Amino acid sequence: MKNENLDYILGKGFKHYCLECGDEFYGRLNQLYHPKCKEVHNNRIARSRNRRANLVLKPLMLNDSILEDLYEVSKKRNGISLDDLKSTDFRPERFSEIIISQKGIQYFACCLYAWTNEVEKNRIHIEKKLLLRTRK
């Protein structure tokens, strides 16, 4: 439905038919929706956009949360066992960048934390990403 042949009513504005609900309303020449319908329309667009972004962001945020929870334990025990990490919802294939430390160790980072298993076999070492960057 397209707004064509718009009639102007003095004091009210141009006569339109809302593209969302189809009801008649008066407003500016370029207005396409009732004010409430525009909000509904924009929320639908944002939901669709956020749904696509969350397919990428949620696994990264979940990994970061798990790494944050295990960070202190990793520091105290000089790493955590691979089984400890596998018992969580951690997804090692989801990371945002690879950081090479000054010692040449490859860390996989997501958000604020990074992990590696190159130090000892079957042990995961967790570091804060910021600390890896300042050590270079």
Phi and psi in radians as a Rosetta constraint file:
Dihedral C 1 N 2 CA 2 C 2 CIRCULARHARMONIC -2.082 0.35
Dihedral N 2 CA 2 C 2 N 3 CIRCULARHARMONIC 2.493 0.35
Dihedral C 2 N 3 CA 3 C 3 CIRCULARHARMONIC -1.428 0.35
Dihedral N 3 CA 3 C 3 N 4 CIRCULARHARMONIC 1.836 0.35
Dihedral C 3 N 4 CA 4 C 4 CIRCULARHARMONIC -2.216 0.35
Dihedral N 4 CA 4 C 4 N 5 CIRCULARHARMONIC 2.800 0.35
Dihedral C 4 N 5 CA 5 C 5 CIRCULARHARMONIC 0.886 0.35
Dihedral N 5 CA 5 C 5 N 6 CIRCULARHARMONIC 1.006 0.35
Dihedral C 5 N 6 CA 6 C 6 CIRCULARHARMONIC -1.343 0.35
Dihedral N 6 CA 6 C 6 N 7 CIRCULARHARMONIC 2.276 0.35
Dihedral C 6 N 7 CA 7 C 7 CIRCULARHARMONIC -1.634 0.35
Dihedral N 7 CA 7 C 7 N 8 CIRCULARHARMONIC 2.383 0.35
Dihedral C 7 N 8 CA 8 C 8 CIRCULARHARMONIC -1.714 0.35
Dihedral N 8 CA 8 C 8 N 9 CIRCULARHARMONIC 2.235 0.35
Dihedral C 8 N 9 CA 9 C 9 CIRCULARHARMONIC -1.950 0.35
Dihedral N 9 CA 9 C 9 N 10 CIRCULARHARMONIC 2.098 0.35
Dihedral C 9 N 10 CA 10 C 10 CIRCULARHARMONIC -1.029 0.35
Dihedral N 10 CA 10 C 10 N 11 CIRCULARHARMONIC 2.233 0.35
Dihedral C 10 N 11 CA 11 C 11 CIRCULARHARMONIC 1.561 0.35
Dihedral N 11 CA 11 C 11 N 12 CIRCULARHARMONIC -0.272 0.35
Dihedral C 11 N 12 CA 12 C 12 CIRCULARHARMONIC -1.980 0.35
Dihedral N 12 CA 12 C 12 N 13 CIRCULARHARMONIC -0.724 0.35
Dihedral C 12 N 13 CA 13 C 13 CIRCULARHARMONIC 2.018 0.35
Dihedral N 13 CA 13 C 13 N 14 CIRCULARHARMONIC -2.794 0.35
Dihedral C 13 N 14 CA 14 C 14 CIRCULARHARMONIC -1.484 0.35
Dihedral N 14 CA 14 C 14 N 15 CIRCULARHARMONIC 2.493 0.35
Dihedral C 14 N 15 CA 15 C 15 CIRCULARHARMONIC -1.439 0.35
Dihedral N 15 CA 15 C 15 N 16 CIRCULARHARMONIC 2.214 0.35
Dihedral C 15 N 16 CA 16 C 16 CIRCULARHARMONIC -2.266 0.35
Dihedral N 16 CA 16 C 16 N 17 CIRCULARHARMONIC 2.889 0.35
Dihedral C 16 N 17 CA 17 C 17 CIRCULARHARMONIC -2.077 0.35
Dihedral N 17 CA 17 C 17 N 18 CIRCULARHARMONIC 2.129 0.35
Dihedral C 17 N 18 CA 18 C 18 CIRCULARHARMONIC -1.041 0.35
Dihedral N 18 CA 18 C 18 N 19 CIRCULARHARMONIC 2.286 0.35
Dihedral C 18 N 19 CA 19 C 19 CIRCULARHARMONIC -1.289 0.35
Dihedral N 19 CA 19 C 19 N 20 CIRCULARHARMONIC -0.271 0.35
Dihedral C 19 N 20 CA 20 C 20 CIRCULARHARMONIC -1.549 0.35
Dihedral N 20 CA 20 C 20 N 21 CIRCULARHARMONIC -0.924 0.35
Dihedral C 20 N 21 CA 21 C 21 CIRCULARHARMONIC -1.888 0.35
Dihedral N 21 CA 21 C 21 N 22 CIRCULARHARMONIC -0.287 0.35
Dihedral C 21 N 22 CA 22 C 22 CIRCULARHARMONIC 1.518 0.35
Dihedral N 22 CA 22 C 22 N 23 CIRCULARHARMONIC -0.077 0.35
Dihedral C 22 N 23 CA 23 C 23 CIRCULARHARMONIC -1.321 0.35
Dihedral N 23 CA 23 C 23 N 24 CIRCULARHARMONIC 2.725 0.35
Dihedral C 23 N 24 CA 24 C 24 CIRCULARHARMONIC -1.395 0.35
Dihedral N 24 CA 24 C 24 N 25 CIRCULARHARMONIC 2.460 0.35
Dihedral C 24 N 25 CA 25 C 25 CIRCULARHARMONIC -2.676 0.35
Dihedral N 25 CA 25 C 25 N 26 CIRCULARHARMONIC 2.949 0.35
Dihedral C 25 N 26 CA 26 C 26 CIRCULARHARMONIC -2.053 0.35
Dihedral N 26 CA 26 C 26 N 27 CIRCULARHARMONIC 2.461 0.35
Dihedral C 26 N 27 CA 27 C 27 CIRCULARHARMONIC -3.036 0.35
Dihedral N 27 CA 27 C 27 N 28 CIRCULARHARMONIC -2.837 0.35
Dihedral C 27 N 28 CA 28 C 28 CIRCULARHARMONIC -1.079 0.35
Dihedral N 28 CA 28 C 28 N 29 CIRCULARHARMONIC 2.877 0.35
Dihedral C 28 N 29 CA 29 C 29 CIRCULARHARMONIC -1.070 0.35
Dihedral N 29 CA 29 C 29 N 30 CIRCULARHARMONIC -0.676 0.35
Dihedral C 29 N 30 CA 30 C 30 CIRCULARHARMONIC -1.686 0.35
Dihedral N 30 CA 30 C 30 N 31 CIRCULARHARMONIC 0.201 0.35
Dihedral C 30 N 31 CA 31 C 31 CIRCULARHARMONIC -1.388 0.35
Dihedral N 31 CA 31 C 31 N 32 CIRCULARHARMONIC 2.308 0.35
Dihedral C 31 N 32 CA 32 C 32 CIRCULARHARMONIC -1.938 0.35
Dihedral N 32 CA 32 C 32 N 33 CIRCULARHARMONIC -0.371 0.35
Dihedral C 32 N 33 CA 33 C 33 CIRCULARHARMONIC -2.329 0.35
Dihedral N 33 CA 33 C 33 N 34 CIRCULARHARMONIC 2.701 0.35
Dihedral C 33 N 34 CA 34 C 34 CIRCULARHARMONIC -1.011 0.35
Dihedral N 34 CA 34 C 34 N 35 CIRCULARHARMONIC 2.704 0.35
Dihedral C 34 N 35 CA 35 C 35 CIRCULARHARMONIC -0.983 0.35
Dihedral N 35 CA 35 C 35 N 36 CIRCULARHARMONIC -0.748 0.35
Dihedral C 35 N 36 CA 36 C 36 CIRCULARHARMONIC -1.215 0.35
Dihedral N 36 CA 36 C 36 N 37 CIRCULARHARMONIC -0.680 0.35
Dihedral C 36 N 37 CA 37 C 37 CIRCULARHARMONIC -1.174 0.35
Dihedral N 37 CA 37 C 37 N 38 CIRCULARHARMONIC -0.580 0.35
Dihedral C 37 N 38 CA 38 C 38 CIRCULARHARMONIC -1.113 0.35
Dihedral N 38 CA 38 C 38 N 39 CIRCULARHARMONIC -0.702 0.35
Dihedral C 38 N 39 CA 39 C 39 CIRCULARHARMONIC -1.086 0.35
Dihedral N 39 CA 39 C 39 N 40 CIRCULARHARMONIC -0.771 0.35
Dihedral C 39 N 40 CA 40 C 40 CIRCULARHARMONIC -1.084 0.35
Dihedral N 40 CA 40 C 40 N 41 CIRCULARHARMONIC -0.786 0.35
Dihedral C 40 N 41 CA 41 C 41 CIRCULARHARMONIC -1.074 0.35
Dihedral N 41 CA 41 C 41 N 42 CIRCULARHARMONIC -0.839 0.35
Dihedral C 41 N 42 CA 42 C 42 CIRCULARHARMONIC -1.135 0.35
Dihedral N 42 CA 42 C 42 N 43 CIRCULARHARMONIC -0.644 0.35
Dihedral C 42 N 43 CA 43 C 43 CIRCULARHARMONIC -1.139 0.35
Dihedral N 43 CA 43 C 43 N 44 CIRCULARHARMONIC -0.641 0.35
Dihedral C 43 N 44 CA 44 C 44 CIRCULARHARMONIC -1.126 0.35
Dihedral N 44 CA 44 C 44 N 45 CIRCULARHARMONIC -0.758 0.35
Dihedral C 44 N 45 CA 45 C 45 CIRCULARHARMONIC -1.098 0.35
Dihedral N 45 CA 45 C 45 N 46 CIRCULARHARMONIC -0.774 0.35
Dihedral C 45 N 46 CA 46 C 46 CIRCULARHARMONIC -1.126 0.35
Dihedral N 46 CA 46 C 46 N 47 CIRCULARHARMONIC -0.697 0.35
Dihedral C 46 N 47 CA 47 C 47 CIRCULARHARMONIC -1.059 0.35
Dihedral N 47 CA 47 C 47 N 48 CIRCULARHARMONIC -0.754 0.35
Dihedral C 47 N 48 CA 48 C 48 CIRCULARHARMONIC -1.121 0.35
Dihedral N 48 CA 48 C 48 N 49 CIRCULARHARMONIC -0.770 0.35
Dihedral C 48 N 49 CA 49 C 49 CIRCULARHARMONIC -1.134 0.35
Dihedral N 49 CA 49 C 49 N 50 CIRCULARHARMONIC -0.756 0.35
Dihedral C 49 N 50 CA 50 C 50 CIRCULARHARMONIC -1.179 0.35
Dihedral N 50 CA 50 C 50 N 51 CIRCULARHARMONIC -0.610 0.35
Dihedral C 50 N 51 CA 51 C 51 CIRCULARHARMONIC -1.052 0.35
Dihedral N 51 CA 51 C 51 N 52 CIRCULARHARMONIC -0.753 0.35
Dihedral C 51 N 52 CA 52 C 52 CIRCULARHARMONIC -1.189 0.35
Dihedral N 52 CA 52 C 52 N 53 CIRCULARHARMONIC -0.742 0.35
Dihedral C 52 N 53 CA 53 C 53 CIRCULARHARMONIC -1.152 0.35
Dihedral N 53 CA 53 C 53 N 54 CIRCULARHARMONIC -0.641 0.35
Dihedral C 53 N 54 CA 54 C 54 CIRCULARHARMONIC -1.182 0.35
Dihedral N 54 CA 54 C 54 N 55 CIRCULARHARMONIC -0.407 0.35
Dihedral C 54 N 55 CA 55 C 55 CIRCULARHARMONIC -1.058 0.35
Dihedral N 55 CA 55 C 55 N 56 CIRCULARHARMONIC -0.530 0.35
Dihedral C 55 N 56 CA 56 C 56 CIRCULARHARMONIC -1.636 0.35
Dihedral N 56 CA 56 C 56 N 57 CIRCULARHARMONIC -0.789 0.35
Dihedral C 56 N 57 CA 57 C 57 CIRCULARHARMONIC -1.299 0.35
Dihedral N 57 CA 57 C 57 N 58 CIRCULARHARMONIC -0.697 0.35
Dihedral C 57 N 58 CA 58 C 58 CIRCULARHARMONIC -1.060 0.35
Dihedral N 58 CA 58 C 58 N 59 CIRCULARHARMONIC -0.799 0.35
Dihedral C 58 N 59 CA 59 C 59 CIRCULARHARMONIC -1.070 0.35
Dihedral N 59 CA 59 C 59 N 60 CIRCULARHARMONIC -0.642 0.35
Dihedral C 59 N 60 CA 60 C 60 CIRCULARHARMONIC -1.139 0.35
Dihedral N 60 CA 60 C 60 N 61 CIRCULARHARMONIC -0.756 0.35
Dihedral C 60 N 61 CA 61 C 61 CIRCULARHARMONIC -1.160 0.35
Dihedral N 61 CA 61 C 61 N 62 CIRCULARHARMONIC -0.664 0.35
Dihedral C 61 N 62 CA 62 C 62 CIRCULARHARMONIC -1.125 0.35
Dihedral N 62 CA 62 C 62 N 63 CIRCULARHARMONIC -0.819 0.35
Dihedral C 62 N 63 CA 63 C 63 CIRCULARHARMONIC -1.013 0.35
Dihedral N 63 CA 63 C 63 N 64 CIRCULARHARMONIC -0.769 0.35
Dihedral C 63 N 64 CA 64 C 64 CIRCULARHARMONIC -1.092 0.35
Dihedral N 64 CA 64 C 64 N 65 CIRCULARHARMONIC -0.706 0.35
Dihedral C 64 N 65 CA 65 C 65 CIRCULARHARMONIC -1.114 0.35
Dihedral N 65 CA 65 C 65 N 66 CIRCULARHARMONIC -0.734 0.35
Dihedral C 65 N 66 CA 66 C 66 CIRCULARHARMONIC -1.142 0.35
Dihedral N 66 CA 66 C 66 N 67 CIRCULARHARMONIC -0.757 0.35
Dihedral C 66 N 67 CA 67 C 67 CIRCULARHARMONIC -1.119 0.35
Dihedral N 67 CA 67 C 67 N 68 CIRCULARHARMONIC -0.666 0.35
Dihedral C 67 N 68 CA 68 C 68 CIRCULARHARMONIC -1.085 0.35
Dihedral N 68 CA 68 C 68 N 69 CIRCULARHARMONIC -0.750 0.35
Dihedral C 68 N 69 CA 69 C 69 CIRCULARHARMONIC -1.126 0.35
Dihedral N 69 CA 69 C 69 N 70 CIRCULARHARMONIC -0.596 0.35
Dihedral C 69 N 70 CA 70 C 70 CIRCULARHARMONIC -1.655 0.35
Dihedral N 70 CA 70 C 70 N 71 CIRCULARHARMONIC -0.068 0.35
Dihedral C 70 N 71 CA 71 C 71 CIRCULARHARMONIC -1.037 0.35
Dihedral N 71 CA 71 C 71 N 72 CIRCULARHARMONIC -0.887 0.35
Dihedral C 71 N 72 CA 72 C 72 CIRCULARHARMONIC -1.101 0.35
Dihedral N 72 CA 72 C 72 N 73 CIRCULARHARMONIC -0.723 0.35
Dihedral C 72 N 73 CA 73 C 73 CIRCULARHARMONIC -1.092 0.35
Dihedral N 73 CA 73 C 73 N 74 CIRCULARHARMONIC -0.719 0.35
Dihedral C 73 N 74 CA 74 C 74 CIRCULARHARMONIC -1.092 0.35
Dihedral N 74 CA 74 C 74 N 75 CIRCULARHARMONIC -0.694 0.35
Dihedral C 74 N 75 CA 75 C 75 CIRCULARHARMONIC -1.158 0.35
Dihedral N 75 CA 75 C 75 N 76 CIRCULARHARMONIC -0.778 0.35
Dihedral C 75 N 76 CA 76 C 76 CIRCULARHARMONIC -1.179 0.35
Dihedral N 76 CA 76 C 76 N 77 CIRCULARHARMONIC -0.676 0.35
Dihedral C 76 N 77 CA 77 C 77 CIRCULARHARMONIC -1.725 0.35
Dihedral N 77 CA 77 C 77 N 78 CIRCULARHARMONIC 0.118 0.35
Dihedral C 77 N 78 CA 78 C 78 CIRCULARHARMONIC 1.003 0.35
Dihedral N 78 CA 78 C 78 N 79 CIRCULARHARMONIC 0.875 0.35
Dihedral C 78 N 79 CA 79 C 79 CIRCULARHARMONIC 1.899 0.35
Dihedral N 79 CA 79 C 79 N 80 CIRCULARHARMONIC 2.922 0.35
Dihedral C 79 N 80 CA 80 C 80 CIRCULARHARMONIC -2.130 0.35
Dihedral N 80 CA 80 C 80 N 81 CIRCULARHARMONIC 2.759 0.35
Dihedral C 80 N 81 CA 81 C 81 CIRCULARHARMONIC -1.288 0.35
Dihedral N 81 CA 81 C 81 N 82 CIRCULARHARMONIC 2.678 0.35
Dihedral C 81 N 82 CA 82 C 82 CIRCULARHARMONIC -1.064 0.35
Dihedral N 82 CA 82 C 82 N 83 CIRCULARHARMONIC -0.575 0.35
Dihedral C 82 N 83 CA 83 C 83 CIRCULARHARMONIC -1.146 0.35
Dihedral N 83 CA 83 C 83 N 84 CIRCULARHARMONIC -0.632 0.35
Dihedral C 83 N 84 CA 84 C 84 CIRCULARHARMONIC -1.063 0.35
Dihedral N 84 CA 84 C 84 N 85 CIRCULARHARMONIC -0.711 0.35
Dihedral C 84 N 85 CA 85 C 85 CIRCULARHARMONIC -1.275 0.35
Dihedral N 85 CA 85 C 85 N 86 CIRCULARHARMONIC -0.647 0.35
Dihedral C 85 N 86 CA 86 C 86 CIRCULARHARMONIC -1.192 0.35
Dihedral N 86 CA 86 C 86 N 87 CIRCULARHARMONIC -0.393 0.35
Dihedral C 86 N 87 CA 87 C 87 CIRCULARHARMONIC -1.328 0.35
Dihedral N 87 CA 87 C 87 N 88 CIRCULARHARMONIC -0.121 0.35
Dihedral C 87 N 88 CA 88 C 88 CIRCULARHARMONIC -1.765 0.35
Dihedral N 88 CA 88 C 88 N 89 CIRCULARHARMONIC -3.048 0.35
Dihedral C 88 N 89 CA 89 C 89 CIRCULARHARMONIC -1.571 0.35
Dihedral N 89 CA 89 C 89 N 90 CIRCULARHARMONIC 0.321 0.35
Dihedral C 89 N 90 CA 90 C 90 CIRCULARHARMONIC -1.055 0.35
Dihedral N 90 CA 90 C 90 N 91 CIRCULARHARMONIC 2.377 0.35
Dihedral C 90 N 91 CA 91 C 91 CIRCULARHARMONIC -2.107 0.35
Dihedral N 91 CA 91 C 91 N 92 CIRCULARHARMONIC 1.685 0.35
Dihedral C 91 N 92 CA 92 C 92 CIRCULARHARMONIC -1.122 0.35
Dihedral N 92 CA 92 C 92 N 93 CIRCULARHARMONIC -0.313 0.35
Dihedral C 92 N 93 CA 93 C 93 CIRCULARHARMONIC -1.367 0.35
Dihedral N 93 CA 93 C 93 N 94 CIRCULARHARMONIC -0.144 0.35
Dihedral C 93 N 94 CA 94 C 94 CIRCULARHARMONIC -1.814 0.35
Dihedral N 94 CA 94 C 94 N 95 CIRCULARHARMONIC 1.865 0.35
Dihedral C 94 N 95 CA 95 C 95 CIRCULARHARMONIC -2.601 0.35
Dihedral N 95 CA 95 C 95 N 96 CIRCULARHARMONIC 2.833 0.35
Dihedral C 95 N 96 CA 96 C 96 CIRCULARHARMONIC -1.775 0.35
Dihedral N 96 CA 96 C 96 N 97 CIRCULARHARMONIC -0.419 0.35
Dihedral C 96 N 97 CA 97 C 97 CIRCULARHARMONIC -2.809 0.35
Dihedral N 97 CA 97 C 97 N 98 CIRCULARHARMONIC 2.853 0.35
Dihedral C 97 N 98 CA 98 C 98 CIRCULARHARMONIC -1.965 0.35
Dihedral N 98 CA 98 C 98 N 99 CIRCULARHARMONIC 2.268 0.35
Dihedral C 98 N 99 CA 99 C 99 CIRCULARHARMONIC -2.044 0.35
Dihedral N 99 CA 99 C 99 N 100 CIRCULARHARMONIC 2.280 0.35
Dihedral C 99 N 100 CA 100 C 100 CIRCULARHARMONIC -1.736 0.35
Dihedral N 100 CA 100 C 100 N 101 CIRCULARHARMONIC 2.086 0.35
Dihedral C 100 N 101 CA 101 C 101 CIRCULARHARMONIC -1.269 0.35
Dihedral N 101 CA 101 C 101 N 102 CIRCULARHARMONIC 2.985 0.35
Dihedral C 101 N 102 CA 102 C 102 CIRCULARHARMONIC -1.068 0.35
Dihedral N 102 CA 102 C 102 N 103 CIRCULARHARMONIC -0.518 0.35
Dihedral C 102 N 103 CA 103 C 103 CIRCULARHARMONIC -1.436 0.35
Dihedral N 103 CA 103 C 103 N 104 CIRCULARHARMONIC 0.003 0.35
Dihedral C 103 N 104 CA 104 C 104 CIRCULARHARMONIC 1.506 0.35
Dihedral N 104 CA 104 C 104 N 105 CIRCULARHARMONIC 0.224 0.35
Dihedral C 104 N 105 CA 105 C 105 CIRCULARHARMONIC -1.494 0.35
Dihedral N 105 CA 105 C 105 N 106 CIRCULARHARMONIC 2.342 0.35
Dihedral C 105 N 106 CA 106 C 106 CIRCULARHARMONIC -1.553 0.35
Dihedral N 106 CA 106 C 106 N 107 CIRCULARHARMONIC 2.123 0.35
Dihedral C 106 N 107 CA 107 C 107 CIRCULARHARMONIC -1.961 0.35
Dihedral N 107 CA 107 C 107 N 108 CIRCULARHARMONIC 2.456 0.35
Dihedral C 107 N 108 CA 108 C 108 CIRCULARHARMONIC -1.790 0.35
Dihedral N 108 CA 108 C 108 N 109 CIRCULARHARMONIC 2.133 0.35
Dihedral C 108 N 109 CA 109 C 109 CIRCULARHARMONIC -1.968 0.35
Dihedral N 109 CA 109 C 109 N 110 CIRCULARHARMONIC 2.568 0.35
Dihedral C 109 N 110 CA 110 C 110 CIRCULARHARMONIC -2.555 0.35
Dihedral N 110 CA 110 C 110 N 111 CIRCULARHARMONIC 2.173 0.35
Dihedral C 110 N 111 CA 111 C 111 CIRCULARHARMONIC 1.015 0.35
Dihedral N 111 CA 111 C 111 N 112 CIRCULARHARMONIC -1.947 0.35
Dihedral C 111 N 112 CA 112 C 112 CIRCULARHARMONIC -1.735 0.35
Dihedral N 112 CA 112 C 112 N 113 CIRCULARHARMONIC -0.218 0.35
Dihedral C 112 N 113 CA 113 C 113 CIRCULARHARMONIC -2.148 0.35
Dihedral N 113 CA 113 C 113 N 114 CIRCULARHARMONIC 2.753 0.35
Dihedral C 113 N 114 CA 114 C 114 CIRCULARHARMONIC -2.407 0.35
Dihedral N 114 CA 114 C 114 N 115 CIRCULARHARMONIC 2.728 0.35
Dihedral C 114 N 115 CA 115 C 115 CIRCULARHARMONIC -2.397 0.35
Dihedral N 115 CA 115 C 115 N 116 CIRCULARHARMONIC 2.723 0.35
Dihedral C 115 N 116 CA 116 C 116 CIRCULARHARMONIC -2.595 0.35
Dihedral N 116 CA 116 C 116 N 117 CIRCULARHARMONIC 2.720 0.35
Dihedral C 116 N 117 CA 117 C 117 CIRCULARHARMONIC -2.154 0.35
Dihedral N 117 CA 117 C 117 N 118 CIRCULARHARMONIC 0.321 0.35
Dihedral C 117 N 118 CA 118 C 118 CIRCULARHARMONIC -1.433 0.35
Dihedral N 118 CA 118 C 118 N 119 CIRCULARHARMONIC -0.312 0.35
Dihedral C 118 N 119 CA 119 C 119 CIRCULARHARMONIC -1.250 0.35
Dihedral N 119 CA 119 C 119 N 120 CIRCULARHARMONIC -0.891 0.35
Dihedral C 119 N 120 CA 120 C 120 CIRCULARHARMONIC -2.417 0.35
Dihedral N 120 CA 120 C 120 N 121 CIRCULARHARMONIC 2.524 0.35
Dihedral C 120 N 121 CA 121 C 121 CIRCULARHARMONIC -1.200 0.35
Dihedral N 121 CA 121 C 121 N 122 CIRCULARHARMONIC 2.479 0.35
Dihedral C 121 N 122 CA 122 C 122 CIRCULARHARMONIC 1.084 0.35
Dihedral N 122 CA 122 C 122 N 123 CIRCULARHARMONIC 0.301 0.35
Dihedral C 122 N 123 CA 123 C 123 CIRCULARHARMONIC -2.192 0.35
Dihedral N 123 CA 123 C 123 N 124 CIRCULARHARMONIC 2.302 0.35
Dihedral C 123 N 124 CA 124 C 124 CIRCULARHARMONIC -1.791 0.35
Dihedral N 124 CA 124 C 124 N 125 CIRCULARHARMONIC 2.255 0.35
Dihedral C 124 N 125 CA 125 C 125 CIRCULARHARMONIC -1.873 0.35
Dihedral N 125 CA 125 C 125 N 126 CIRCULARHARMONIC 2.267 0.35
Dihedral C 125 N 126 CA 126 C 126 CIRCULARHARMONIC -1.944 0.35
Dihedral N 126 CA 126 C 126 N 127 CIRCULARHARMONIC 2.339 0.35
Dihedral C 126 N 127 CA 127 C 127 CIRCULARHARMONIC -2.289 0.35
Dihedral N 127 CA 127 C 127 N 128 CIRCULARHARMONIC 2.728 0.35
Dihedral C 127 N 128 CA 128 C 128 CIRCULARHARMONIC -1.360 0.35
Dihedral N 128 CA 128 C 128 N 129 CIRCULARHARMONIC 2.346 0.35
Dihedral C 128 N 129 CA 129 C 129 CIRCULARHARMONIC -1.051 0.35
Dihedral N 129 CA 129 C 129 N 130 CIRCULARHARMONIC -0.680 0.35
Dihedral C 129 N 130 CA 130 C 130 CIRCULARHARMONIC -1.086 0.35
Dihedral N 130 CA 130 C 130 N 131 CIRCULARHARMONIC -0.674 0.35
Dihedral C 130 N 131 CA 131 C 131 CIRCULARHARMONIC -1.166 0.35
Dihedral N 131 CA 131 C 131 N 132 CIRCULARHARMONIC -0.626 0.35
Dihedral C 131 N 132 CA 132 C 132 CIRCULARHARMONIC -1.114 0.35
Dihedral N 132 CA 132 C 132 N 133 CIRCULARHARMONIC -0.680 0.35
Dihedral C 132 N 133 CA 133 C 133 CIRCULARHARMONIC -1.225 0.35
Dihedral N 133 CA 133 C 133 N 134 CIRCULARHARMONIC -0.642 0.35
Dihedral C 133 N 134 CA 134 C 134 CIRCULARHARMONIC -1.355 0.35
Dihedral N 134 CA 134 C 134 N 135 CIRCULARHARMONIC -0.321 0.35
Dihedral C 134 N 135 CA 135 C 135 CIRCULARHARMONIC -1.397 0.35
Dihedral N 135 CA 135 C 135 N 136 CIRCULARHARMONIC -0.222 0.35
